[in-house]
């Protein structure tokens, strides 16, 4: 994809960066389209975040990759700014933690300070022999356009300024990169471990080439005691530790509440319990193996993640997907959206003891899943999306049956909504519970129904449509009160929109191929996939090695940002409303922990 | 309120008779399961579900067991909130190393006699994730397993079959 003209905001952003001494070198990388790619010096990594945040750009994620050609790269040779990044002091003296005040100092001149929450030992880097450097990529969004920023740091001294000061939503993804790659983000406000518990040490970095996939685990990995939780003191303040094993049928994670009486003063999440090493075990897979793995990043978002990963791989391979396959993918995605919204609406009502709604919506969800099994062979639609298209065609009878099943569901939903609205006890519990203010949602980059219930009117299907959404009208859904009721309303409306989309997609189905042949060999290339999953914008980055095997896979679930929302919106709510608030956000643990 | 009551009345009882229309084998399963639970567990089988690293796909299908179609409680099977109340641990996922200690503690907290069922392909053999620096793989690598219910994820009817096979062994 070639960009002929910059959008106005991008021109302004580039000018502003130029005025502030940040030089951005445009790159053209086919597989990363539609993103505009800019390379910059690592020293400017924090500054560009400040400029971008001030311009209102949304932060979409960060990931690290090898940059084996770091010193050899022709493009970088003789770059004085990068020379400054070379190791200037023995590693033994280095500390990975600096105070925010030091963030703007040059990389070579930083001052080690003690972290307020956790002073870990200085990290000695292992396994640096195979890589000369790391490339760091971060994505930003404005008006549906995506910018990909990239810089490189030397493996021997992998330091760069944090973007988490300008973008608080970058906090955990930077720590994830720190735990898995050993890249240190200077000035990070809370640099203690995040994804890492006790399965590997602070001196080991699983995504390094030399780190064996099997690792060097102890017979029993000890629990992660000693994690520095924020503590509260005062008369009547008590703590409630919850998890990782919860009381319900739900994924594991730890929540640390501080409360007075029934009121929550603070909630701190400690996640990472279901870290399964997805990024590591992706390496070396073929395209089909990666699609299967992507479909299990988060079981409820199997379509979203498989589509994003396949889109990234197809972009890298330069493969076009047949139109019928694209329509079938969108049908799968909308079916996944509807199934999850149905289940969660029922579950939210159940959390405030309105069993009638749970009974009705779980019934509708079950019927929907049975249809999935009948028409696509899987109740959750796993493995339906494959590189090049979809695994199986939809028969004409199935398409007709699906078309016929849309109106009855619509009717039932129209019948049920007034019943929910008229139930004053239910509404009393949903309204004003768990309010997420619009500024906070925007600050943390909240996505999907969490963002859209708090004025964050962004939907990739509408704002930067990818095929087949590019030829169709997607009605936006946006609410402004930010409470549980608003999140429920957004999801209710989105089912309606999805049903309309399904009708249109089914009407557009023409006979044709459902899968393009995956190329025998593909050159080393990278690709970016971005889809609007049911939970929100879902990102996948993929790089193939010269043999056509996966060299890097980074999936970013919308939960990476929506989990922050739960910590914020629970303030001043009562402890018994936590399950309700949690369900209204429904972050994926697995998609967060990877 | 009248619309609510009318909706309830019109939907009626949808809980499927013990025979499931599309699967002849299941026709007797429910009755058999109920009889076995009555006999061997005095009418009540308490299950504590533990997600030890799953992708959440298995949890969605375990949830479905409680919807009105399957209504698994009618067989005397209850999902309980604490391992202290449980006869059976229903464990999903490859056991992530970060969950290993928690799973062991949960197992220890479950009173004897107790049984463990590994639920889903990952719990059975590590599935798509296998063993790695982050994953212990199969549940049996961490705690003794008495039965396995395969599938990715297992369908609700597979659970009924699997439980019966376990009780009947």
Interface residues (C-beta under 8 A of the other chain):
Chain A: X197 X198 X199 X200 X206 X211 X212 X213 X214 X215 X216 X217 X220 X221 X222 X223 X224 X244 X245 X247 X248 X249 X250 X251 X252 X272 X273 X274 X275 X276 X277 X278 X280 X281 X292 X293 X296 X297 X298 X299 X300 X302 X343 X356 X359 X360 X362 X363 X365 X366 X369 X373 X379 X380 X382 X415 X416 X418 X419 X422 X423 X588 X589 X590 X593
Chain B: X1 X3 X4 X7 X8 X11 X14 X49 X50 X51 X52 X53 X54 X55 X56 X57 X58 X59 X60 X61 X62 X63 X64 X66 X67 X68 X69 X79 X81 X82 X83 X93 X94 X96 X97 X98 X99 X100 X101 X102 X104 X105 X106 X127 X128 X129 X130 X131 X132 X133 X134 X135 X136 X152 X153 X155
